[in-house]
Amino acid sequence: MSYVITSDKTELKIGTCIEALRVPAQSGDLIVFQIGKRIGIGRWYPDICGVDWIRQPGRLIACVGDTPVRIIGLVIPTEDPPKEITNLTVTEYATALFDRRKLKG
């Protein structure tokens, strides 16, 4: 799914285009999530003291209570990528995120 950032409640600048890659998220990954009818972007931190957390600039969300939290996917920017990853496919980029490789240009 494609999204455009329209809020300053994320570490991405307003107007950034992203894709939500449907792969399992790991701790610290930037994700697209849904709580109720609201969709947001934040960093995923599962099972810290028995609670899953989402961190956004100036906000920490505890995933508790009756409202379900759904991870839609991993955030992949669709704009021109940084110089060090311009020759990678989306699959290679996602693999690099999971491998936690340091991509150097």
N, C-alpha and C positions, 0 to 999 in steps of 0.2 A: 504494500500500500504506500502511496505517496502522500507527503504532508508538507506544508509550508509553515514555518515558525511565525506565529502572530503574537507571541507574548514575551515579556522580558523575564519570565519566571523559569528560564532555562539558561544553560551556559552557552547556547548557540544564539547568534544574532538574529534579530527579527528579519524575516524575508528569506532565511536559509531554506533551501529545498532538501528534504531527506526522504529516504525509503526506510520502511520497517522490515528488516530481514527476519523472517520467521525461523529463528534458531534459538536453542536454549541460552538464556542469559547467565553469565557468571558474575560473581561479586565484583562490584565496581563498574560494570558495563553501563553505558548510556542506553536507556531503553525508552520505547514508546509504551505507555501504559494507559489503562482505562479504569476509572473508579466511577461506578454508576454510569452516567451519560457523559462524563467529562474525560477528555483525552489530554494527557500531559507527557512531558519528557523529563526524565531524571535518572540519577545513578541508582542502581539496584544493589542492595545489601541484604541478602537473605539470612535468616536464622541467627540474628545477633541477640543473645539472651532470650531465645525462643520467639522472637518477633522478626518479621520481614520489614525492611525499611526502604524508602525511596527518598533520596536527597536531591533537593533543588536549591538554587541560590536563595539563601535566607529562609529556607523552609526544610523541615524534616518531617516526613510522613510515616507514621506507624501503620502498618497494614493489619489493623485489628477491627473487631466489630462485625456487624452483619452485612455491610456493603462489600461485595466482592471486588477484588483487585485482579485485573487481568493484564498480563504482559503481552502486548501485541507483537513486539519484535525488537531487535537490536537496531539502533540508529546507525544508518549509513548515509552520509552526505552525498547528494547527487550532483552537486556543483563541481566545478573544476577541483580535483583533488590536489593536495600539496605536492610539490615537486618530487619528493622522495617516493611517491606511490603512483605516479602517473602511468606506469606501464603495467599495473596490476588490474586483473579483472575483479568484479565484485566478489566472486568466490575466493580468489586469492586474498583480497582485502579482509574478508570475514575470517579466513583461516589465520591471517596475521593477527587479528584482534584476539582470537582464541589462543594462539600460541604465545601471545604477549611478547612477540618479537619487537625489538627496537628497529624501526625502519629508518635508515639513515640515507641522506642524499648526498 
